Amino acid sequence: MSERNISHGVILVLGATSLLGIGVILYGLNSGPAQEEVAAIPAAATAAYGQQLLRETTRLLGPEQPDPAMRYSGNGLDCASCHLDSGTSPGTLSLLQSASRYPRFSGRDGGEGDLRDRINGCMQRSMNGKPLPRDSVEMIAMESYILGLGQQYNIMSDEKTRAFEPPAFVEPQRKASIDAGKVVYEAKCQVCHGADGLGLKQTADLLDGYLFPPLWGPESYNNGAGMTRVLTAARFIKARMPLGMPDLTDDQAYDVSAYINSQPRPIKAALEVDFPELWRKPVDSPYLPYADPFPQEQHQFGPFQPIRDYYEQLNAE
């Protein structure tokens, strides 16, 4: 799932999508903030550097980074492990429209957050690391890159913004099956991500990152990341996997998501403070506490509709 580490495969397979990505990248590299803001931006915080950070997060910000002061990411993933083509590919987990969505309210944080807050949320959860300083060169560079993508999106034609994806995931009305998911994983996923789910490294040393990223284990996302939610992961898997030829059914995506997220991964501290208003917690959030009587296992693996029905009934009373 890593764009930096599998860029050759992405370019060969995605065809028209990749050609679009090249155009977006070129625009993003030359796009920046309003003229009056330029003086406040460090010269090194370019959109090109921001793109590089998304593509090479492990090498530039990971635990093997030679400079200890630059070790912000805590695992072997790149941002582009999920945001394919450096976020330029239209569709699921694209970054083309991200800038337009912020600032916005975050139920998880209990307040309004901007794009920099969202980047740091990923750093602490998907990347199992620590937040970047808000005024750091790295933060400003990533923000500049994403802002440039948003500007490019605004002038793209409808045809250029169309995602080349299968029909959107439709949630099965049952509990996800870990056993069935294991069968799907062995048939469709392990050839790239390994029988042990630990990914395939570029070289023996982690500094070069992964050709295919780990889906569980110490180098993957932690249990507070959005991808630990079965429905969130299933939507991504149905839309994007296997890479370049997504062909899973809704049931297969649902079950393999449950299988992947049943495996061990890093633990994020203080998850109990997430969602100060617990009723805002997504029905598939896999960690305690909850504002409803349903067991943790049902929040992890479903069925989810009874949980929704419970809250809808509360709201109606």
SVG drawing of the C-alpha trace seen along z (x, -y; Angstrom):
<svg xmlns="http://www.w3.org/2000/svg" viewBox="-39 -41 62 60">
<polyline fill="none" stroke="black" stroke-width="0.4" points="0.0,0.0 3.0,-2.4 3.3,-4.8 6.9,-5.7 7.9,-2.1 5.7,-0.8 5.8,-3.8 7.0,-1.8 4.0,0.5 1.6,-2.3 2.9,-4.1 2.7,-1.0 -0.7,0.1 -2.8,-3.0 -2.2,-4.4 -4.4,-7.4 -4.6,-8.0 -0.8,-8.2 -0.6,-10.7 -3.1,-12.9 -0.9,-12.5 2.1,-13.8 0.2,-17.0 -1.1,-17.5 2.4,-17.1 3.9,-19.6 1.2,-22.1 1.6,-21.5 5.3,-22.0 4.7,-25.4 1.7,-26.4 2.0,-28.2 0.3,-30.5 -1.0,-33.9 1.7,-36.5 1.3,-38.4 2.1,-35.2 5.3,-34.3 7.6,-36.3 6.5,-34.3 7.3,-30.9 10.8,-29.4 12.6,-29.1 13.1,-25.4 9.4,-24.7 8.6,-24.1 5.8,-22.1 8.4,-19.9 9.8,-19.1 6.3,-18.4 5.7,-15.9 9.0,-14.2 8.0,-14.0 4.8,-12.2 6.7,-9.8 9.7,-9.2 8.3,-9.6 10.3,-6.6 13.6,-7.8 13.2,-11.5 11.2,-11.4 11.3,-7.8 13.0,-6.0 16.1,-5.2 16.6,-8.9 20.3,-9.6 19.4,-12.9 17.5,-12.1 15.8,-15.5 14.1,-14.6 12.5,-11.3 8.8,-12.1 7.4,-9.0 7.5,-5.8 7.0,-3.1 7.9,-1.9 5.0,-3.5 5.1,-6.4 2.1,-8.9 1.8,-7.6 1.2,-4.1 -2.5,-5.1 -2.5,-8.3 -1.5,-6.7 0.4,-8.7 1.3,-11.2 -2.4,-11.8 -2.8,-12.9 -4.9,-9.9 -8.6,-10.9 -10.8,-8.8 -10.5,-7.1 -7.9,-8.8 -7.0,-11.3 -5.5,-14.5 -6.8,-16.6 -9.7,-18.0 -8.2,-17.8 -7.4,-21.5 -11.0,-22.5 -12.2,-20.4 -10.3,-22.3 -10.7,-23.8 -13.5,-21.6 -14.9,-20.1 -13.3,-16.8 -15.4,-14.7 -12.3,-12.7 -10.5,-15.8 -13.6,-17.5 -13.0,-20.8 -12.2,-22.5 -8.9,-21.6 -7.1,-22.9 -5.0,-21.0 -1.9,-21.1 -3.9,-19.4 -5.0,-16.8 -1.4,-16.1 -0.3,-15.7 -3.2,-13.4 -1.8,-11.1 1.7,-11.4 0.6,-10.2 -1.7,-7.4 -1.1,-6.1 2.6,-6.8 2.7,-5.8 4.9,-8.8 4.7,-12.3 3.4,-15.6 5.5,-17.9 6.0,-21.5 3.3,-23.5 5.8,-26.1 8.4,-23.6 9.7,-23.5 8.3,-20.0 4.8,-20.9 4.7,-24.0 6.1,-22.1 3.4,-19.3 0.7,-21.9 2.0,-23.8 2.0,-20.7 -1.6,-19.8 -2.8,-23.4 -1.3,-23.2 -3.2,-20.0 -6.4,-21.8 -5.7,-24.6 -5.0,-22.2 -8.3,-20.3 -10.3,-23.5 -9.3,-23.9 -9.4,-20.2 -12.2,-19.0 -14.8,-16.5 -13.2,-13.8 -9.8,-14.4 -11.3,-14.2 -13.1,-10.9 -11.9,-8.1 -11.1,-4.8 -12.5,-2.6 -15.0,0.2 -18.5,-0.6 -18.3,-2.0 -18.2,0.4 -21.6,1.5 -21.5,2.7 -22.7,6.3 -25.3,6.6 -23.5,9.2 -20.5,9.7 -17.3,9.7 -15.6,13.1 -11.9,13.2 -11.7,16.7 -13.1,15.8 -10.8,12.8 -7.8,15.0 -8.7,16.9 -9.0,13.7 -5.7,12.4 -3.9,15.6 -5.4,15.5 -5.2,11.8 -2.8,10.0 0.0,12.1 1.8,12.1 2.7,8.5 2.4,7.9 3.7,11.3 2.2,14.3 3.1,12.7 1.7,9.3 5.0,7.6 5.5,6.3 8.4,6.5 11.4,4.2 13.2,2.5 16.5,3.7 17.6,5.3 17.7,2.0 14.5,0.1 15.9,-3.2 15.0,-2.4 11.5,-1.7 9.1,1.0 8.4,2.1 5.0,3.2 4.1,1.9 3.4,3.9 -0.3,4.3 0.3,5.3 3.2,5.7 5.5,3.0 6.1,1.2 2.4,0.6 -0.2,-1.9 -1.3,-1.8 -4.6,-0.9 -5.8,-4.6 -5.4,-5.0 -8.5,-5.4 -7.5,-2.3 -8.2,-0.1 -11.8,-0.8 -13.2,2.2 -15.5,0.0 -12.8,-2.6 -10.3,0.1 -12.9,2.0 -13.8,-1.1 -10.1,-1.6 -9.5,2.0 -12.5,2.3 -11.5,-0.8 -7.8,-0.3 -6.7,3.3 -5.1,5.4 -3.1,2.5 -3.9,1.6 -6.6,4.3 -9.1,3.9 -11.6,6.8 -12.7,7.7 -16.4,8.1 -18.0,6.2 -17.9,9.3 -14.3,10.0 -13.2,6.4 -15.2,6.5 -13.8,9.8 -10.2,9.2 -10.4,5.8 -11.5,7.6 -8.7,10.2 -6.0,7.5 -7.3,5.5 -7.5,8.6 -3.7,8.8 -1.3,7.3 -0.1,3.7 1.4,0.8 -0.8,-0.5 -1.5,-4.2 -1.6,-5.7 -4.6,-7.6 -7.2,-6.5 -9.8,-6.9 -9.7,-10.7 -10.7,-10.5 -14.3,-11.6 -15.1,-13.7 -18.7,-13.4 -18.9,-9.6 -22.1,-9.7 -20.0,-11.1 -17.7,-8.0 -18.0,-6.1 -19.9,-2.8 -16.8,-0.8 -14.3,-2.5 -12.6,0.6 -11.5,-0.8 -13.3,-1.6 -15.2,-3.5 -18.6,-3.7 -21.8,-5.5 -23.9,-2.4 -24.4,1.1 -22.9,3.0 -19.8,5.0 -16.3,4.0 -16.2,7.0 -19.4,5.7 -17.8,2.3 -14.7,4.0 -16.4,6.5 -20.1,5.7 -22.9,6.0 -23.0,2.2 -26.6,1.4 -28.0,2.3 -25.5,-0.2 -26.8,-2.9 -30.4,-2.0 -29.7,-2.4 -28.5,-6.0 -31.2,-6.9 -33.8,-5.7 -32.1,-7.8 -32.2,-10.9 -35.9,-10.3 -36.8,-10.2"/>
</svg>
